[in-house]
Amino acid sequence: MSRKMLVTSDAVAIALVTFAGFAFHGETDASILPRFLLSFVPLTIAWFILAPLLGLYQPETTSNPKQLWRPALAMIFAAPLAALLRANILGSMVIPVFANVLAATSALGMVVWRGIVILLNRKGREAR
């Protein structure tokens, strides 16, 4: 998978996990869009700051299942940063439970997504 496609699909994965969080709370109509963006945008920014620093766009990382700890670690640090950015935008305080749930669910979502990427990369190499 190309780096450009991986970057785009990471953003889609973050959007899906964010939407799943709203759906879990029974909120799926169009009125959630502003609140959705208040969660999605800071988390995406934080992810794209930290992911390259942890080598998450290097081929050896995107093709090795032993490296799945990296996206989890990146998201565990990205989520509190995102919660802080979100709180600053809202002029409020960080809610620790929100930051922890955001970290756990986003880390799980990104590990699942990056696991799929590893499988796709392996199938792509086998097809060649």
N, C-alpha and C positions, 0 to 999 in steps of 0.2 A: 504494500500500500504506500502510495506516495506521501510525502510529508504534508503537502497541501491538503490531500484528502483526509489524512489523519487529524490535522488541526481542525478541519471542518467537522469531521465526525465526533471529535472530542466535544466541540460546542453543542452538537446535536445531543450527545449523550448527557451533557450537563442539563440541557433543556428538558430532556425526557425525565431525568431524575427530579428536577425542580417541579415539573408538572405533576409527577407522581406524588410529590409531597402535598401539593394542593388538592389533588384528587383524594388522597388519604383523608383529608379534612373535609371532603364533600364539596369542594369548590372547583368547579370546572367550566363555568360559563365565562363569557368574554369580559365580564366586569373585573376579573382577577388580573387582567393584563398589567396594570400599573404595579400591583404588588408582586406579580410574577417577575417583572423586569427588575424590581428592587432586590430580588433574591438572585436572579439569573445573571444579571450584568456584573455585580461585584464578584460573584463566585467564578465567573468566566475570566474576568480580569485577573483575579488571584491565581487561578489555575495556569493561565498563560504566562504569568510572571515566574511561577515556581516550576512548572513542568520542564522547561528547557534546562533549568539549573540541575535537575535530577536526571538529565539525559533521556527524557521520555520521548524524544523524537529521533533517537539514534537507532539505526537498524538492529544493532545487537540487543537493544532493550525491547524493541517491538516484535522480536521473534523468539524470545527466550522466556518460557514460563517461570523460570527461577527469578525473573526480574519483576514479577507482578507485585512485589512489595513496594516498588517505586511509585506507581500511581496511587496506591493507598496512602503512602507517606506524604506525597504531594498534596493530596486532598485533605489529609488530616491537618496540614498546616495552612492550606488555602481556605478552608472553611472558616476558621476563626478570623483570618484576615478579611474575608468577605463579610462576615458578621460585623466586624469593626467598620468597614467601608459603608455598609448598609446603615449602621447606627449613626454614622457621621452624616450621611445623606438625609436621614430622617430627623437628625438633631436629638437623638435619644441615646439610651444606653444599650450595650450589648446584653442580650438575654442569654445567660450561659446555657440553658437547656436548648435553646434554638441553635446555638453554635455547636453544641455537642451532637445533636441530632443531625444537623446539616453535615457535620464532619463524617459521622458514621454512615449515613445513607449515601452521601456523595462518594465516599471512599469505596463502599461496596459497589455502587453503580459503575464507577470508573474501573474497578478491578474486573467486573464482569465484562464491560466493554473491551478493555484491553486484552482480556482472555480471548474474546472473539477475534480481535485483531491478530493475535498470535496464531490462532487456528486458520484464519484466512491467509496469513502470510505463509504458513506451512503448506496449505493446499495449493497456493499459487506457485510455490517452488516445486512441488511435486508434479504440477501440470506442465512445467517447462521441460 
